[in-house]
Amino acid sequence: MSREVAIIQLMLTPGVGARSMARLLMRLRSERYAVEDFAAAPVAELMYEFGLPQMAAEAMLAARDEAETLANTLAEHEVGMITLADEAYPANLARRLGRMAPPVLFARGDSGFLGRPMVGFAGVREGSEAGLALAQEIASALAHDGVNVVSGYAPGIDTAAHFGAVSAGGTTTAVLASGILHFSPRGELAAFCDENNLLVVSEFFPTMPWKSHSAMQRNKTIGGLVGSMVIVESGAAGGTFAAGTTALEIGCPLYVIDWPEPQPGAAGIGELIR
């Protein structure tokens, strides 16, 4: 059994949520116990040595075939996994989010991008013409200086930031609010992006569709990953505003555009500045 199959088995196990999985992965690392050996252990050992309820232990073992099928699909799409117990896991993310850090990141592309200086971007989907242009301009300048531009791959400001980075010859990371198997390059990005300049990351189960609460969690993960966050336009409520307030809460330096004249989608900027 491969490590990837074992991790998917854990994710498929009822009663093993993100926090439980994080604790388990860290325990296995401290005890030098391979996760694939854990996932293949007898039910009695899983119960008495690790405290798994019998139903959960049996369900994990029963999920092996499904996990193998999904692991093969991920391999076909060149998707790898980084767990909280791996040396490659982003240190900023673990430090800032602590117990709330995602236990597994699914990644397609060069995961080495996560070791570069990173700046995150967030903004409204219905960005103004000025907002879209400014997001692209700032992202281009940062990418030109070797910064990996990180955003949530939503329409509007996010896409403008991604495009600004790759059109300047730099790199960008798209952090998804859905499972990674739902990703596909779209619009003008499709003509510019490849494995050399785009890293796609998701903390969610690979087949999970987009959900609004996942977008909120995705924004928190972006704030955990990056060195600082840029808010271009934000409403007085909603996902972008929450991304800004969350960045402040977790200690991520926050920059916002102080527009000389209010933009239609920037009603929340003044409150973020305050």
C-alpha positions in Angstrom: 0.0 0.0 0.0 1.2 3.5 -0.8 1.4 6.5 1.6 -1.2 8.3 -0.7 -3.7 5.4 -0.4 -3.3 5.4 3.4 -3.9 9.1 3.7 -7.1 8.9 1.5 -8.3 6.0 3.6 -8.0 8.2 6.7 -9.9 11.0 5.0 -12.7 8.6 4.1 -13.0 7.3 7.7 -16.2 8.5 9.5 -15.3 10.2 12.7 -11.8 11.1 11.7 -12.0 14.9 11.1 -9.3 17.3 10.2 -8.2 17.9 13.8 -8.2 14.2 14.7 -6.2 13.5 11.5 -3.7 16.2 12.3 -3.1 14.8 15.8 -2.8 11.3 14.4 -0.3 12.2 11.7 1.9 14.0 14.2 1.8 11.1 16.6 2.8 8.7 13.8 5.7 10.9 12.9 6.9 11.1 16.5 6.7 7.3 16.9 8.3 6.7 13.5 5.3 4.7 12.4 4.5 4.9 8.7 1.0 6.0 7.9 0.7 3.1 5.3 1.5 0.6 8.1 -1.1 2.3 10.3 -3.7 2.0 7.6 -3.0 -1.7 7.2 -2.8 -2.6 10.9 -5.3 -5.1 12.4 -8.5 -3.6 13.9 -7.5 -4.6 17.4 -4.3 -2.6 17.2 -6.1 0.4 15.8 -8.5 0.2 18.7 -6.2 -0.5 21.6 -3.0 1.2 20.6 -4.5 4.3 18.8 -8.0 4.6 20.4 -10.0 4.3 17.2 -13.6 3.1 17.7 -14.1 -0.3 16.2 -16.6 1.0 13.5 -14.0 3.6 12.4 -11.2 1.1 12.3 -13.3 -1.3 10.2 -14.5 1.5 7.9 -10.9 2.7 7.3 -9.8 -0.8 6.3 -12.9 -1.2 4.1 -12.1 2.0 2.2 -8.9 0.7 0.8 -10.3 -0.1 -2.7 -11.9 3.3 -3.0 -8.8 5.0 -1.8 -6.6 3.1 -4.3 -8.9 4.1 -7.2 -8.8 7.8 -6.1 -5.0 7.6 -5.6 -4.6 6.4 -9.1 -6.7 9.2 -10.4 -4.6 11.8 -8.5 -1.4 10.2 -9.9 -2.8 10.5 -13.5 -3.4 14.2 -12.8 0.1 14.6 -11.3 -1.4 15.6 -7.9 0.8 15.1 -4.9 0.2 15.3 -1.1 1.9 17.3 1.6 0.9 16.4 5.2 1.3 18.4 8.4 3.9 15.8 9.4 6.1 16.4 6.4 9.2 18.6 6.3 7.8 20.2 3.1 4.7 21.5 4.9 4.7 25.3 4.9 6.1 26.5 8.2 4.1 29.8 8.1 0.8 27.9 7.7 1.5 25.5 10.7 2.6 28.4 12.9 -0.2 30.8 12.1 -3.1 28.4 12.2 -1.8 26.0 14.8 -4.4 23.3 15.6 -6.5 24.7 12.7 -3.9 24.1 10.0 -5.1 21.8 7.2 -3.7 18.3 7.9 -3.2 17.6 4.1 -2.6 19.8 1.1 -3.1 18.4 -2.3 -0.8 20.0 -4.8 -0.5 20.0 -8.6 2.6 21.7 -10.0 5.9 22.7 -8.3 5.3 22.6 -4.6 8.7 24.3 -4.2 6.8 27.6 -4.9 5.5 27.3 -1.3 9.1 27.9 -0.1 9.4 31.3 -1.9 8.4 34.7 -0.6 4.6 34.9 -1.1 2.0 37.6 -1.1 -1.7 36.9 -1.1 -4.4 38.7 -3.0 -8.1 38.9 -2.3 -10.9 41.0 -3.8 -14.5 41.1 -4.9 -15.6 38.9 -7.9 -17.2 42.0 -9.5 -14.1 44.1 -9.5 -14.1 47.6 -10.9 -12.0 48.3 -14.0 -9.6 50.2 -11.9 -9.4 47.5 -9.3 -8.7 44.7 -11.8 -6.0 46.8 -13.5 -4.4 47.6 -10.1 -4.4 44.0 -8.9 -2.7 42.9 -12.2 -0.2 45.7 -11.9 0.8 45.0 -8.3 1.0 41.3 -8.9 3.1 41.8 -12.0 5.6 44.0 -10.1 5.8 41.5 -7.2 6.3 38.5 -9.6 9.0 40.4 -11.4 10.9 40.6 -8.1 10.6 36.8 -7.5 7.5 36.8 -5.3 5.0 34.0 -5.6 1.5 35.5 -6.0 -1.1 33.6 -4.1 -4.9 33.9 -4.6 -8.1 32.0 -4.5 -8.7 31.5 -8.2 -12.1 33.2 -8.1 -13.3 35.5 -10.9 -12.5 39.1 -10.6 -9.6 40.4 -8.5 -8.2 36.9 -7.8 -7.9 36.1 -11.5 -6.4 39.5 -12.3 -3.7 38.8 -9.7 -2.9 35.3 -11.1 -2.8 36.7 -14.6 -0.6 39.6 -13.6 2.0 37.2 -12.1 2.2 34.8 -15.0 2.1 37.5 -17.7 5.2 39.0 -16.1 7.0 35.7 -16.3 6.6 34.9 -12.6 4.8 32.2 -10.6 1.4 32.0 -9.0 -0.4 29.7 -6.6 -4.1 29.1 -6.8 -5.6 27.9 -3.5 -9.0 26.3 -4.3 -12.3 26.2 -2.3 -13.1 22.9 -3.9 -11.4 19.5 -4.4 -8.4 19.6 -6.7 -9.9 17.3 -9.3 -12.4 20.1 -10.1 -9.6 22.4 -11.2 -9.3 23.4 -14.9 -7.5 26.5 -16.3 -10.0 29.1 -17.5 -10.1 32.1 -19.7 -7.0 34.0 -20.6 -5.1 32.2 -17.8 -5.3 28.9 -19.8 -3.0 30.3 -22.5 -0.3 31.4 -20.0 -0.3 28.8 -17.2 1.6 25.5 -17.1 3.4 23.4 -14.5 6.3 25.8 -14.6 4.5 28.9 -13.4 1.2 27.6 -11.7 0.8 25.6 -8.5 -2.7 24.5 -7.6 -3.4 23.7 -4.0 -6.4 22.4 -2.1 -7.0 21.3 1.4 -10.3 19.6 0.6 -11.1 16.1 -0.4 -10.2 15.8 -4.1 -13.7 15.3 -5.4 -15.5 17.8 -3.2 -17.4 20.5 -5.1 -17.2 24.3 -4.3 -19.0 25.4 -1.1 -19.3 28.8 0.4 -17.9 27.8 3.8 -15.0 26.2 2.0 -14.2 29.5 0.4 -14.0 31.1 3.9 -11.7 28.4 5.0 -9.6 28.7 1.8 -9.1 32.4 2.6 -7.8 31.6 6.1 -5.4 29.1 4.5 -4.1 31.8 2.1 -3.5 34.1 5.1 -1.6 31.4 6.8 0.6 30.7 3.8 1.7 34.1 2.7 4.1 36.7 4.1 1.4 39.4 3.7 -2.0 39.9 2.2 -3.3 42.6 -0.3 -7.0 43.5 -0.4 -7.8 45.5 -3.5 -11.5 45.9 -3.2 -13.8 44.6 -0.5 -17.5 44.9 0.4 -18.5 45.7 3.9 -19.3 42.0 4.5 -18.7 38.7 2.7 -15.7 36.6 1.8 -13.1 39.3 0.9 -13.9 41.3 4.0 -13.6 38.1 6.1 -10.2 37.4 4.4 -9.0 40.8 5.6 -10.2 40.4 9.2 -8.9 36.9 9.4 -5.5 38.0 8.2 -5.4 40.5 11.0 -6.5 37.9 13.5 -3.8 35.4 12.6 -1.0 37.9 12.4 -0.7 38.2 8.7 0.3 41.8 7.6 -2.5 43.3 5.7 -2.4 45.9 3.0 -5.5 47.5 1.5 -5.9 50.0 -1.3 -7.0 53.4 0.1 -8.9 54.6 -3.0 -8.9 58.4 -3.4 -12.5 58.0 -4.7 -14.7 55.2 -3.5 -15.0 52.3 -5.9 -18.4 50.5 -6.2 -17.0 47.2 -4.8 -14.8 48.8 -2.1 -17.3 49.7 0.6 -15.5 47.7 3.2 -12.0 49.2 2.7 -12.5 52.0 5.3 -13.5 49.5 7.9 -10.5 47.3 7.2 -8.2 50.4 7.5 -9.8 51.3 10.8 
